[in-house]
Amino acid sequence: MFDIRLNEEQRAFQQMARDFAENEIKPIALELDAKPNWEDRIPWDVLKKGSQLGFRSFVLQEENGGAGASDHLTACVVAEELAAGDIGTAYYYMLTARRARDWFELRMTDEQREYFIPRFLEDDTYFTTVAIHEPDTDLGFDYFTETPADAEFRTRAVEQPDGSWLINGAKNFQTVGYLAKLIVTMAQTKDGPRAFLVEGDSEGLVRHPMSKIGRKIGDNAEIFYDDVRVPPGRILAAIPPRSDMGTHVTIAAITLGLGRAALEETVKYTQERRAGGKPIIQHQAVGLFLADMATNLEAARRLIWTAAWAKDHPEAFADGSADWQPYEMMATAFTGTAVQRITEQAMELFGGMGVIQGMPIEKYVRDALVQKHISFPFPTRYRIAEALAGHKRETSPLLSENLG
């Protein structure tokens, strides 16, 4: 049903990302992860080099300064390779890249593109984030209960006489929220929620990095808005859910890269470590662990590639030649759980060395805990269950606005 084979261009992107991860990202990842101060963990030189290679912009069309690789499968292939070097570094590139396609090319007005695209292309450290989640406004729901129609964001935007807007409120857990130079902020207006294009140097905008157990090189931030003024004409147009965005499947591919790095490091270690007069990889119990790790990793990759193919070929489902399933949600949920288990199995095979700080497996376990937490939220399982039950829940704009 699905013919998923990488073409020559995709293999070229894959090799470029693999070389960059191996030569530039991975050699400094453990050192940066161990630094106590968050600002010291930002890989500025690597971020600039990767930007110059096009990892922020490759999804844009050539007339907009990209490589025209807008398909989701290419993004997933690149994401896996970069994350095998370091998962936090991969987030900077991949979320920014997918949003560049969705925001700049599909939603922005001509005037907005004219302003933002040159800034994005000319600055190698121009990353983006979306600010949706905020304290105390998470919505509780079950499979068949509709979201309340009067649910609202606490972050508020009030239009001014000159057509500008003032935003007040707070957001938290925003990935790449500390470094982002463009923050698409969801705020409540008198006419409902709107997405505002907020620049990172706006007066009244305050950001604090959040300390995490893992993925320490990639930031998550609290963002505070104190009379942040947004100029007229800076509202981002909305398009229907399940748009071109594809950040869920991209995040699953990032998680996959982490799992692959853990497996590769474990195979190498078990070939070098000797016990009972032979490398431990020759012990049956070790071999069974490695077999399970590799099988789950490949199962995750098949789900991710299928999900990417499905997003790239909606016509296959429209004409009935393929049966639709919530592949993107399945890939997200399965990969987060599988990779956490893979890293735990890797730690067991490393024995005592697996819990020593400075060893790669100890970092991978911490990174995987963070990934499972963000890859396996309740909405993911709800959507899978709803698809199986044939139920489509109506959601409020707080949940249906697909900004990634």
Secondary structure, 3 states (H helix, E strand, C coil): CCCCCCCHHHHHHHHHHHHHHHHHHHHHHHHHHCCCCHHHHCCHHHHHHHHHHCCCCCCCCHHHCCCCCCCHHHHHHHHHHHHHHCHHHHHHHHHHHHHHHHHHHHHCCHHHHHHHHHHHHHCCCCCEEEECCCCCCCCCCCCCCCCCCCCCCCCEEEECCCCCEEEEEEEEEEECCCCCCEEEEEEEECCEEEEEEEECCCCCEEEEECCCCCCCCCCEEEEEEEEEEECCCCEECCCCCCCCCCHHHHHHHHHHHHHHHHHHHHHHHHHHCEECCEEHHHCHHHHHHHHHHHHHHHHHHHHHHHHHHHHHCHHHHHCCCCCCCCHHHHHHHHHHHHHHHHHHHHHHHHHHHHHCCCCHHHHHHHHHHHHHHHHCCHHHHHHHHHHHHCCCCCCCHHHHCCCC
